[in-house]
Amino acid sequence: MAGNLTREEARERARILSVGSYTVELDLTGGDQTFESRTVVRFDCEEPGADTFIDLTAPSVSSVVLNGEELDPAEVFDGGRIALRGLQARNELRVLAEAAFMRTGEGLHRFVDPVDGRTYLYTQFETSDAQRMYACFDQPDLKASFELTVFAPADFEVVSNSAPDVSAAAVEDPEGPKSRWHFPATDPVSTYITALIAGPYHVVRDEHDGIPLGVYCRASLAEYLDADAILEVTKQGFDFYHRLFGLRYPFDKYDQLFVPEFNAGAMENAGAVTFLEDYVFRSRVTDARYERRAETILHEMAHMWFGDLVTMRWWDDLWLNESFATFASVYCQVNATKWTEAWTTFANVEKAWALRQDQLPSTHPIAADIPDMQAVEVNFDGITYAKGASVLKQLVAYVGEDSFFAGVRAYFAEHAWGNTELSDLLRHLEQASGRDLSSWSREWLETAGVNTMRPEFEVDADGAFTSFAVRQEASEEYPTLRSHRLAVGLYDRTEQGVVRRDRVELDVSGERTEVPDLVGKARPDLILVNDDDLTFTKIRLDERSLRTVVESAGEITESLPRALCFAAAWDMTRDGEMAARDHVRLVVSGIGGVGDVMVVQTLLRQAVAALHQYTDPSWRDSGFDMLAGRLRDLLTSAEPGGDLQLAYAHGFADAAAGAEHLSLLQGLLDGAITVEGLTIDTDLRWTLLRRLVTAGRAGEKEIAAELDLDPTATGERHAAGCRAAIPAPEAKAQAWDRIRSGEMANAEFRATLSGFTEPSQRELYRPYVERYFALLDQAWREWTGEFAQTFAEMAYPGHLVEEETIRRTEEYIEKQHPAPALRRLLVEGEAGVRRALNAQACDARAAG
C-alpha cells in the first residue's frame, strides 16, 4: 500500500472527476533498481477551477505537464501525490517519473531466479499500489480505459490485461536488444486490477469457447507445471459461470500466471490473474492441495464478473467482492468439478477462520466501516471472506437458488463496467425473490458477533423426546439474536457407523425456538444442530453427543456432519468449554477413521496448535508424545503411496518431540529408515529437517547441505526459516538483525519470522519482547504496509501465554497511541493470549 487515501478524499475526487483513459509507457531495460514510467491521463472535471491530486509513489518525478503547462515537480510532488490546481472542464496530464522496482510484493515486484539468474517481474496493486507503477487516481470508482506500451528485454514474455498487438516488435538499442509490446486500451477498469507481468516465463497456450487461455510459470519450474490440470478446472469454471451468470466472460483473453514471492493466494487482475507460485507443486502433495488450488482458480475467475466487471464503489464493500467469489468458487466446485464435497472443506477451513475472526475484539460487521486505506489493509480477514460467504450461502437458502442467481444476472446486466454499493445488489435480489431483505441485511450485514446454538430437551422413561428446543445465545458485547434457517439432525450408532436417522429443517429466531416435529422421537446418540451447515453459527453438543463424537467421530459415515462435529469440539476447546487434552485425545482416537484428507490435515493442525497454546504446559510433552505415537502407527499402516500416508508423514513431523520420534525423523531423512510407498522428496525433506533443527538435532551444516541439494528460491526460503529456528541465542540474534533491517524480500522475511517465533522456543524469544515493541512504531512509519503488518502480526509474542504479555501490550497501546490499524493487530494478538490463558486453565482443571 502506497498512500493512505481517506474515504472522504476519494468521495470528493469522484464527485468532481470522471476519468477517460490512461496511456502508460514503461521502459524496463534501464537497470535493476528503477524503471522509466510515462503516463498520459485524460479526465474531466465537473467544477472547472477546482484543485485535486493524483497518486504517484516514486523516487523521482522529472516532468509534470497539466493542460500544456509545465509544473515544477519540486513544488507539486511530495513523494506520494502530485497536486493539480486550477483544473479545466477537460484535462490532459503528462507525467514522467522514475519508479522503483519493489521486493516487498507490492507495486512492480522484481525477482531474480537463483537457479538461472533470470529476472521476473509482476504487479500486485490491491489495494492502492498501482501508483507505484504509473500516475493514477488510485481508487476503485474512478474507472478508465488502460492502454500500455512496454519496452522489455528481447527474451521477455510480457502480459497485461488485454491481448498484445500481433507480436512484440524488435527495437534497436545501443545497450542491447529489446522489444516493444503494445496492449490496446481496455474497457473501463479500476486501477487496482490493471496489471503487468514480464520475464522469460514459460507459457502453455490453449483456447476454450472462443477464449484464448495461457498458463505461465518461471522457466526453472516448467517441468513441474501441470498445465492440463489447471486448464481442466479453468474450462469447467468458464462453462459453469457462463450458464450461472448469463453473461459471457467480459475480457478478450484469460491468462493465469504463477509468480514468485507472492504475498497472497492470488489476485484477480482483469484477464491476467496472478497466483502464488507454491501452486506449482515441485513435490508430491495430497489431493487437498489440488482442491485448494481449484478453489483459488474458481475464486479469481468469479471476480472477473463480480469485482472486475462490476466493482465496489469504495472498500466498505470489499466483502461483496470477496464473499461472493468465495461462495461462487465452492458452489462451482460442488456442481462442476470432481470436488463434490467442497462444502465440507468450506466448513473446516473458511468457517473456522470466520468464527475465529468474529470472536476477536476487533470483529466488525460484514459491511465494514473503512475510513482509509490503512483500515482496509487489515480488513482482508475471515469476516470479509469467510463469514460473508457463509451468510451468502444462507441467503441463497433463504431466497432460493433460482431467485438468487436471477438477481445476480440482473445486477450484472445493469451495472456492467460500473461501480455499485450493497443496496444495488439487494435491490435486484428483492425484485427476483419478492422478499424484503432490509431486516436480513440489518441482522447479518450490519451487526458483528456470532451466535451459539444449543439443543434443549427432555426425555421420558423410554428415551423419547417430550420437548425439544433450540436455544440461541449471543455475547454481551454483541447481543444480536438473529433469524436462522437451520436443520437439526439425529444420528445413531449402528453396525454401519454413525448414521443420520432423522432431520428437521426450520427457522430459528429469538432466544428459544421449539421444535415440535422432534417430540416423540427417540433420543439419538448424536444431536447435530445446524446439520448440513445451513447457517453461520457456533454449535454446542450435549453431553451424550460429545461422548459419541469423542468415542466415534471417525465412524460418522458422511463427511460434512463429521466435519461439523470436529469443528464444534475445536470451538469448545478454544472457548475453554472442553479441555485441550480431551480435544487431542479426540483427534488421536478419531483420525484413523477419517478418509477426507483435507479434514485430516485440518485436524492435525488444530491438535498441534492446541498442544502449543491451549494445554496446561505440564501436560504438553505427554500430549505431543501421544499424538506423534498415533501418527507413527498410522504412517506405517496407511495405504502405501496414498494421500493419507503423506498427510500422516507431515503431521508426524510437526508432532515429533521425544527422542524416539526424532530419531525416526532422522532415519527417514537420511534414508536409514524407509516406509513402503513414502517418497522423501524435496518438500518433505525440508519439513523433516525443520523439525530436527527446531529440536536441536540438526544445524547450519545440515541446512547448508540441504540447500546445496535444492538451490532454488523455495530452498532459500526454507533455509532462512530453518536458520532462524536454530535453538541458540546467537541464531536468534542473527535472525533479529535481519528482520529489523527490513531489507529482505517479502518471502524470505516471512520465512525468517516464522523460524524466529518458533512456538517451542519461547524462552529464546523472551529477550526480544521489548525489542519488538521498541521497533513497532518505526516499522509502521517507515516500512511498506505489507512489511509493517507482517512484522506486527508474526513477531507479536503470542506464544508467551502469560499475563505479562497482556500487560506489556496494553502499556504500549496506552503510551504510544498507535494508528488504528496497528492497534487492531495488537488487540487481536492480546486476545489470542487471553483465550490461551483461559483454555490452559480449563485444561489444568481437567487434570484434577
RAWO-V611757 format. One record per helix or strand. SS is the DSSP state (A for helix, B for strand). FROM is the first residue (numbers start at 1). TO is the last residue. If there is no record, write none. Layout:
{{SS & FROM & TO} {SS & FROM & TO}}
This chain:
{{B & 6 & 6} {A & 7 & 16} {B & 17 & 27} {B & 34 & 45} {B & 52 & 55} {B & 60 & 66} {B & 69 & 71} {A & 73 & 76} {B & 77 & 77} {B & 81 & 84} {B & 90 & 100} {B & 102 & 102} {B & 107 & 112} {B & 119 & 124} {A & 130 & 132} {B & 136 & 136} {B & 144 & 153} {B & 157 & 160} {B & 164 & 164} {B & 169 & 171} {B & 178 & 183} {B & 189 & 189} {A & 191 & 193} {B & 196 & 199} {B & 202 & 208} {B & 211 & 217} {A & 219 & 224} {A & 227 & 245} {B & 253 & 259} {B & 266 & 267} {B & 272 & 276} {A & 277 & 279} {A & 287 & 303} {B & 306 & 306} {B & 310 & 312} {A & 315 & 336} {A & 342 & 348} {A & 350 & 358} {B & 372 & 372} {A & 373 & 377} {A & 383 & 399} {A & 401 & 415} {B & 419 & 420} {A & 422 & 433} {A & 438 & 444} {B & 452 & 459} {B & 464 & 473} {B & 484 & 494} {B & 497 & 508} {B & 512 & 514} {A & 516 & 518} {B & 522 & 522} {B & 526 & 529} {A & 531 & 533} {B & 538 & 539} {A & 543 & 555} {B & 556 & 556} {A & 559 & 574} {A & 580 & 593} {A & 597 & 614} {A & 617 & 637} {A & 643 & 655} {A & 659 & 670} {A & 682 & 694} {A & 700 & 709} {A & 713 & 724} {A & 729 & 741} {A & 746 & 756} {A & 759 & 766} {A & 769 & 782} {A & 785 & 794} {A & 803 & 816} {A & 820 & 846}}
